[in-house]
Each structure stands twice: as C-alpha cells, then as structure tokens.
Amino acid sequence: MTPNKKFGFTTTILHSDRQSPIEHGSLHKPIHTSVAFGYRDARQLASVFQGREPGYRYGRQGNPTVSALEEKITRMEDGLQTICFATGMAAIGAIAQALLREGDHVVSSAYLFGNTNSLWQTVNSQGPRVTMVDATDVANVEAALTPQTRIVFVETIANPRTQVVDLARIGALCRERGILYVVDNTMTSPYLFRPKEVGAGLVVNALTKSIAGHGIALGGSLTDTGVYDWSAYPNIAENYRRYPTQQWGMAQVRAKALRDFGASLAPEAAHHIAVGAETMALRIERECANALALARMLEADDRVQAVHYPGLAGHPQHQLSAKLFRAFGGLFSFELKPHIDCFDFLDRLKIAILASNLGDTRTLVIPVAHTIFYEMGPERRAGMGIAESLIRVSVGIEDTDDLLEDFRQALAG
Ligand SMILES: *Cc1c(COP(=O)(O)O)cnc(C)c1O
C-alpha cells in the first residue's frame, strides 16, 4: 500500500498502523514502554547496533510507538523519513545541534515564532552566524546569502502576524545554490500545505499544535522530503556517509541531535499525538472556516484597528496564500482601536480562553506583546510588526455562531 498515491489524507492516517503486523491484530499501535530491546543472538545484537540490520537499540534513539508516528508523519508530508522529538523546539534545535558548525551561516525569516527567534540568538552566540531578514521580499534572502550559507529557514504562515513568504521562489533560490531549505510547517500542517512541493529539504512540525490538536501532549518532528542532495552538504561526518546518500542527513540528526542531546519523544506522548492526528483534517477544516468567519466579522467592526489573516482580501499575501495553501489556517491576530483596553476586552470573552498554545480544539487568545513576545522588548517586536495591543487568536472547533457572539459581546462590553 502506498497510501499517499492511492488514498486521501485521512484514510492514509487512519490505516497507517495496520501496515505492519500488530499483536492480536490491534488497530492501534500499542504504547511500547520498554527502554531496552531483545535480540535473537549476540550476532544480531551487534549487527543492530552497527546499523547493518534494522532494530531498536535503546529508547532514547528509537521506540516502536514513536516509529509508528514517524511513519504517519512521513506519509502526511510525502517524505522519505521522519524523526520525532520531545517538543517542536527540540526538532528545530536538532538542526543547529546536528547540522551547523562554527563559521556556518543561516538565513532566517525575521517573522518567526518567538522561541525560534530566541533560539537563533543563542545559536548566533555559539559559533554559527544567523542573519534574519524580511523574507517577504525574496531579494532580501538572496542578498543575505554568503558562500558559508548552509540553511535558509522560514515558516509557512508566520506566528503571530501571519506574514507569508514566497515559499516557491525561495525554494528555487536554495536549489540553485545547493542550500538546505528548511520550512516550519506548523501553522499550516501537512493537511493545508506540503513544503516538499516548493523544494523544502527538511520540514519542521510542532506536533503539539494542529497535528495532535488536543493540547495534552508536546512533540515535534523533522521530515526529510528527499528533495535535498546531501552529497552537497559539507558537514556530514564520515561515519554517516556509509549509508545511501539520501539517508546521510537524518542519520546524522538521529545520532548527533536525538542520541547525543536526548530530547526524545515519550511513547505515551507519541500515542496521544497519533490519536489526535486521526481527526486533523476534520478539525482543521472547521478551524479554518471559523477563523475566516471571525476575521471577517472583526474586520467589518469599527472598534477594530486591524485584522491580520491571510484569508482576508486585504492581507498583503492573500493571493500568494490562496495559491500555496488549501485554506488559510486557524490563526489570526488583530488590534483594537486605541480607546479600547485589550486586557478588559480579553476579560469579557466567555468562550475563548486566555492561554498560549495553538491548533487546539478550543479557541485560545493571548495578548502577545505582554506574554510570549515580552522578553524580546519593544524594538524587536516593532521590527516583527507586532503592535503592543496585538491579540492572537487560535481558533478552535466551537460552533461558529457561538464564537462570533462571544467576540461580539466582548466588543460591545
Ligand atoms: C509552537 C511552535 C513551535 C514549537 O513547538 P513546541 O512543541 O511548543 O516546542 C515551533 N514553531 C512554530 C511555528 C510553533 O507555533
């Protein structure tokens, strides 16, 4: 069965576990909690540890429940191979740990999830150089490239201001220069967009968000799409060059990041995420429809200063987003007119919950400048287009009318 070709998105996820034999014909992959594994004999033990035969060595490097989830994500992204991590940040951190050395250079979009922005500051102080650019203009990305540039990193829809970069043109630029193109697909998820189609070599997903959808487990993943030619990458150690070229990158990431730094996904979390993933297409359809309805209502209200959502015709990258994505996502942000206090407004909401996290089934709201983007200070916030009164809304699957009414009464209050 090659479900990506024959079956739709949800059918593929639902039937993915059964593609390999499971004890008692169980329909779900069981939660394997064992840290160590058994072997037929000493020779097989040695052969598994030397990578000459498939098998598990120790729970930090791999686990059957986690592998089943990795397989699901590989199918979702139409990729070659996936490695899961304890969190989305661990997956992004693994890129720095395994693939960057002193003197290497990264070009990153400046419009980023706050913790990724912070991670690049850390990396920048440890040897590799990171340049952040306004990547909505491809010319800025091109101008920042140097002969040492190993990686270009972008998000699909930037969290929280929803800027969208020309993903395909940046992909073409990376391909031309032999640069590894890394796309964080968290805000779109593989249901709305497959970065492989624009030439991404590695795809990041924070599984915590839309893929799990329930907000009860943290997780992250890196998927190798098979698009990037690892023989062009200078930092692959001799040890990993003994595998077929297509596997070099992930072999090094699994050893140098997952094994050596140890941010492994727990099997219990992998199971929670896998169960959540079964309904992701249904949830995301509803979230996108709710987000569009709510964004349109707010845009038409004269107490609202601005609404940032790629689904609105006035969004600077509306056309581009319509071309790239199946729908416009479940997240938008907005600013109230200056005479309305954003804290008072938030306190009047009855359904939307004051919380961080996104891609949850419940609608979550957060004043970003005062919380998740507080540490970076007003100047850097302004540089990312984040107004002090900006409210981020991660739209859930509630009944549309209930959500609209909640925001309506909070505005009126
Ligand atoms: C949440 C998020 C991450 C990090 O994921 P965690 O699981 O919270 O570590 C990375 N990128 C984006 C775009 C995110 O929204």
PDBQT file of the ligand as one rigid body, heavy atoms in Angstrom, charges set to zero:
ROOT
HETATM    1  C1  LIG A 501       4.715  26.076  18.860  1.00  0.00    +0.000 C 
HETATM    2  C2  LIG A 501       5.612  26.253  17.718  1.00  0.00    +0.000 A 
HETATM    3  C3  LIG A 501       6.894  25.689  17.730  1.00  0.00    +0.000 A 
HETATM    4  C4  LIG A 501       7.444  24.951  18.922  1.00  0.00    +0.000 C 
HETATM    5  O1  LIG A 501       6.705  23.831  19.288  1.00  0.00    +0.000 OA
HETATM    6  P1  LIG A 501       6.718  23.274  20.827  1.00  0.00    +0.000 P 
HETATM    7  O2  LIG A 501       6.156  21.930  20.719  1.00  0.00    +0.000 OA
HETATM    8  O3  LIG A 501       5.878  24.241  21.617  1.00  0.00    +0.000 OA
HETATM    9  O4  LIG A 501       8.138  23.296  21.281  1.00  0.00    +0.000 OA
HETATM   10  C5  LIG A 501       7.685  25.861  16.621  1.00  0.00    +0.000 A 
HETATM   11  N1  LIG A 501       7.257  26.547  15.547  1.00  0.00    +0.000 NA
HETATM   12  C6  LIG A 501       6.026  27.120  15.495  1.00  0.00    +0.000 A 
HETATM   13  C7  LIG A 501       5.608  27.852  14.269  1.00  0.00    +0.000 C 
HETATM   14  C8  LIG A 501       5.163  26.984  16.582  1.00  0.00    +0.000 A 
HETATM   15  O5  LIG A 501       3.950  27.550  16.534  1.00  0.00    +0.000 OA
ENDROOT
TORSDOF 0
